[in-house]
Amino acid sequence: MTRPLPRPPLIDRFGRTHTYVRISVTDRCNFRCVYCMPEEGLSWMPRSELLRYEEICAVLRAFARMGVRKVRLTGGEPTLRADIESLIAGLAAIPGLDDIAMTTKGLTLDKLAGRLARAGLHRVNISIDSVDPERFRRLTRGGDLSRVIRGIEAAREAGLTPIKLNAVVLKGENEEDLHGLVDWAGNWPDDLELRFIEYMPFEARWHESVASSELRRRLSERLTLEPDGTRGHTAGPARMWKIAQTGLRVGFISPLSEHFCARCNRLRLQADGHLRTCLAHEDTPSLRDLLRAGADEDTLEQAIRTMVLGKPEGHDCGLDDGTVFEGVMTGIGG
């Protein structure tokens, strides 16, 4: 299939060029992680409000014409959406989309990894905040670590590598898992990367963050961390290091202690069709409503460009001060 004639790149008023879109395909999730969801749970969106697969593909065709090259499926848990392989295949057929990835809890990958790879998925990120079964169960409110590990093994066998393991460290709750995660992932340095992500508060501060600099300091007490300059196009905002003893690549994503807003190249298409230009702010109209009102490609493209031009310069949330992020993470897409 030939590529369409290129449009001007998708640039905001601060000169940031956007080449990466994250798509939340559902707000439903098979975990209830303590830092993502309130203890009382959430009310899920009616299915009629979710973007249909053909609508997602229509939006991504517009994005691809404007230079978007990377797309990531998120949730909630994207594998809970029925026939997710058909969406992956549809995205893989869009000229210009060169990198299709997914962030998942990994609970269903033991059965799905091969099918996802055959449909056109390139890589997966898997959330794993502890390698202690009991602590994992507590952090996820009931999650089964053994199934997640089976999912990681299935993703390795399917070639969905490098697999990025995402860990959120919460002060006083799973800090002692820092070395355990590094030691465990270090058994497969060719296939796995470990990334520590600072906890981001949505609506309220339910927990305390641990700064990336502090995590690096603790690791350096026992291990040798070497700056890794081979970031590549998949590193995103992570600052990468390599563990000299095992060769494991470890990244640190620091949205609170080391803001990376100035180089942000990503947009988030929420499950209900709202285009979130900044993770911290929830104030854009719905592309879903435009599509269902019959908008043509040029109208859709102009709406996207207008929203991106309005993207804020950044957020003011810090480790223990500033304004918390708006919305609920399961609907936004991490």
C-alpha atoms as one frame of an Amber mdcrd trajectory, in Angstrom:
protein
   0.000   0.000   0.000   1.387   3.412  -0.962   1.760   6.151   1.598  -0.601
   9.149   1.285   0.816  12.527   0.355   2.323  13.989   3.536   0.671  16.867
   5.358   2.546  19.400   7.467   3.742  17.871  10.755   1.624  18.097  13.892
   3.304  20.922  15.812   2.010  22.795  18.850   2.593  26.473  19.681   5.718
  25.597  21.673   7.365  23.923  18.694   6.895  20.308  19.823   6.341  17.865
  16.946   3.960  15.002  17.759   4.685  11.567  16.315   3.194   9.310  19.004
  -0.428   8.575  20.001  -1.591   6.419  22.900  -5.083   4.952  22.509  -7.186
   3.845  25.463  -9.559   1.249  24.054 -11.471   0.654  27.292 -11.645   1.945
  30.853 -12.332  -1.565  32.189  -9.531  -3.427  33.924  -8.925  -6.858  35.451
  -6.818  -5.352  38.262  -7.722  -2.760  40.905  -4.269  -1.276  41.527  -4.112
   0.880  44.643  -2.481   3.846  42.858  -4.824   3.783  39.868  -8.283   3.150
  41.257 -10.091   4.200  44.452 -10.931   1.397  46.861 -14.656   1.713  46.173
 -14.060   1.131  42.453 -15.393   3.057  39.470 -18.444   3.224  37.260 -17.461
   2.004  33.789 -18.340   3.931  30.648 -21.361   2.618  28.741 -20.110   0.588
  25.785 -21.950   2.905  23.400 -19.643   5.722  24.469 -16.462   3.845  23.599
 -14.827   4.480  20.262 -15.601   1.705  17.790 -12.646   0.066  16.067 -13.467
   1.648  12.720 -13.566   5.055  14.437 -10.169   4.481  16.031  -8.719   3.556
  12.643 -10.268   6.642  11.032  -8.648   8.890  13.635  -5.289   7.141  13.272
  -5.368   7.482   9.477  -5.664  11.220  10.023  -2.813  11.164  12.522  -0.599
   9.130  10.193  -1.071  11.698   7.431   0.262  14.310   9.859   3.387  12.359
  10.730   2.382  10.112  13.633   4.478   6.959  13.386   4.023   5.247  16.750
   0.820   4.058  18.409   0.301   2.306  21.740  -2.898   0.574  22.860  -3.709
   1.093  26.532  -6.633   0.965  28.928  -7.813   0.031  31.468  -6.744  -3.345
  30.166  -6.788  -3.413  26.345  -7.014  -7.196  26.080 -10.456  -7.063  27.711
 -11.815  -5.450  24.553 -13.356  -8.138  22.347 -11.383  -9.192  19.265  -8.551
  -6.771  19.979  -6.530  -8.528  17.252  -8.809  -7.049  14.589  -8.010  -3.524
  15.788  -4.284  -4.294  15.719  -4.594  -5.639  12.184  -6.504  -2.519  11.149
  -3.830  -0.243  12.574  -1.049  -2.309  11.002  -2.646  -1.713   7.598  -2.464
   2.095   7.926   0.408   3.489   5.828   2.952   5.311   7.950   2.274   3.597
  11.282   5.613   1.862  11.823   5.453   0.958  15.524   2.427  -0.653  17.189
   2.749  -1.488  20.880   0.502  -2.280  23.845   0.577  -1.657  27.580  -1.071
  -4.501  29.469  -1.277  -6.069  32.907  -0.143  -9.316  31.246  -2.836 -11.469
  32.832  -4.127 -12.836  29.499  -0.914 -12.839  27.471  -0.256 -16.529  28.039
  -3.185 -17.170  25.677  -3.062 -14.048  23.492   0.600 -13.186  22.855   0.992
 -15.244  19.686  -2.277 -14.029  18.196  -1.406 -10.402  18.941   1.999 -10.769
  17.290   0.488 -12.365  14.189  -2.034  -9.519  13.940   0.804  -6.983  13.731
   1.712  -6.025  17.327   5.423  -5.291  17.725   6.025  -4.936  21.467   4.360
  -4.970  24.886   4.826  -3.099  28.151   3.729  -5.080  31.210   2.932  -3.622
  34.623   4.649  -5.439  37.491   5.206  -3.551  40.750   6.523  -6.468  42.789
   7.921  -9.977  42.344   6.648 -10.959  45.781   3.310 -12.774  45.226   1.641
 -11.492  48.403   2.723  -7.892  47.920   1.699  -8.051  44.259  -1.720  -9.315
  45.319  -2.087  -6.455  47.795  -0.991  -3.734  45.343  -3.319  -5.008  42.613
  -6.120  -5.932  45.041  -6.167  -9.599  44.105  -3.816 -10.022  41.130  -2.109
 -13.360  40.469   1.627 -12.821  39.918   2.169 -16.312  38.502  -0.210 -15.607
  35.608   1.571 -12.349  34.830   4.921 -14.148  34.754   3.445 -16.746  32.388
   2.276 -13.853  30.229   5.778 -12.387  30.160   7.172 -15.760  29.083   4.552
 -16.043  26.333   5.365 -12.547  25.073   9.061 -13.460  24.927   8.270 -16.592
  22.944   6.063 -14.591  20.561   8.860 -12.106  19.882   7.087  -9.101  21.401
  10.431  -7.733  22.563  12.035  -5.819  24.081   9.387  -6.203  26.778   9.296
  -3.162  29.023   8.354  -3.969  32.589   6.724  -0.956  34.256   7.019  -0.587
  38.029   5.556   2.183  40.197   7.341   2.506  43.532   5.227   3.850  46.399
   6.843   5.172  49.557   6.376   2.763  52.438   4.562   0.161  50.330   6.836
  -1.582  47.833  10.177   0.200  48.136  11.812  -3.037  49.242  10.958  -4.553
  45.839  13.438  -2.285  44.066  16.349  -4.746  44.139  14.109  -7.794  43.754
  12.696  -6.487  40.483  16.146  -5.622  39.137  17.578  -9.011  40.113  14.644
 -10.932  38.613  14.557  -9.031  35.308  18.351  -9.309  35.068  17.948 -13.001
  34.229  16.775 -12.024  30.717  18.610  -8.810  29.768  18.284  -9.447  26.030
  14.485  -9.559  26.151  13.463  -7.399  29.119  13.872  -3.776  30.147  12.811
  -2.492  33.556  11.387   0.997  33.971  10.579   2.713  37.233   7.799   5.297
  36.932   7.092   7.945  39.557   3.588   7.712  40.993   1.339  10.389  39.477
  -1.627  11.544  41.613  -5.010  11.802  39.867  -7.805  13.691  41.643  -6.113
  13.135  45.042  -2.772  12.068  46.507  -3.514   8.565  47.740   0.178   7.670
  48.085   3.638   9.211  48.253   6.057   9.124  45.332   9.704   8.112  45.472
  11.977  10.273  43.310  13.880   8.578  40.498  17.126  10.045  41.822  16.545
   8.269  45.134  15.912   4.947  43.393  19.128   5.314  41.420  21.019   6.103
  44.620  19.706   2.977  46.326  20.531   0.760  43.365  24.030   2.231  43.184
  24.724   1.068  46.745  24.874  -2.531  45.501  25.094  -2.364  41.705  27.013
  -0.415  39.085  24.784   1.803  36.940  26.239   2.980  33.649  24.502   5.688
  31.551  23.044   4.034  28.455  23.177   6.211  25.372  21.485   3.677  23.068
  18.009   5.072  23.733  16.561   4.316  20.315  13.104   5.377  19.162  11.276
   3.287  21.773  12.804   4.833  24.906  10.303   7.695  25.138  10.781   9.858
  28.237  12.798   7.231  30.099  16.359   8.052  31.114  18.180   4.807  30.516
  20.966   3.131  32.468  22.580  -0.287  32.252  23.350  -2.598  35.166  26.995
  -3.551  34.637  26.658  -6.860  36.495  23.875  -8.269  34.271  23.535  -6.011
  31.224  19.907  -5.230  32.119  18.716  -1.850  30.839  16.845   0.138  33.491
  14.886   3.313  32.752  13.551   6.015  35.040  10.472   8.034  34.072  10.252
  11.123  36.254   7.160  13.201  35.443   7.186  14.847  38.880  10.825  15.276
  39.929  12.357  15.779  36.470   9.664  17.229  34.194  10.059  16.264  30.536
   7.178  18.392  29.221   9.495  20.441  26.977  10.216  17.388  24.819   6.789
  15.733  24.985   5.796  14.285  21.594   2.729  12.291  22.635  -1.029  12.612
  22.574  -3.685  10.440  24.214  -6.899   9.345  22.576  -9.226   8.450  25.439
 -11.665   5.564  25.333 -14.578   7.973  24.784 -12.843   9.802  21.922 -11.522
  12.833  23.781  -8.047  13.795  22.595  -6.018  14.531  25.691  -3.086  16.683
  24.645  -1.525  16.707  28.136  -1.784  13.921  30.691  -2.504  16.457  33.430
  -5.413  18.274  31.777  -8.880  17.147  30.688 -10.431  19.874  28.563 -10.685
  18.873  24.887 -13.822  18.003  22.882 -14.571  14.503  21.605 -13.396  13.327
  18.201 -15.950  10.525  18.517 -18.778  13.058  18.371 -17.266  14.638  15.256
 -17.024  11.267  13.537 -20.568  10.286  14.425 -21.789  13.625  13.118 -20.299
  12.739   9.723 -17.050  14.740   9.742 -14.873  14.143   6.665 -11.097  13.645
   6.752 -10.257  17.328   6.322 -12.620  18.347   9.136 -11.153  15.694  11.426
  -7.611  16.786  10.645  -8.377  20.439  11.294 -10.022  19.595  14.624  -6.938
  17.636  15.695  -4.591  20.455  14.686  -6.672  22.975  16.640  -6.582  20.810
  19.764  -2.820  20.273  19.502  -2.241  24.006  19.097  -4.007  24.454  22.432
  -1.753  21.962  24.231  -0.430  23.513  27.467   3.278  24.001  27.998   3.272
  21.493  30.850   1.952  20.662  34.300   2.886  22.005  37.729   2.539  18.822
  39.771   5.571  17.948  41.912   6.506  15.113  44.227   4.570  16.643  47.124
   3.105  19.913  45.850   1.337  21.515  42.882  -1.942  20.627  41.189  -2.870
  16.945  40.881  -3.792  15.544  37.486  -7.399  15.662  36.266  -9.513  12.599
  35.491  -9.147   8.867  36.118  -6.168   6.936  34.767  -8.154   3.918  33.544
 -10.149   6.084  31.129  -7.248   8.239  30.046  -4.777   5.514  29.209  -1.363
   5.483  30.865
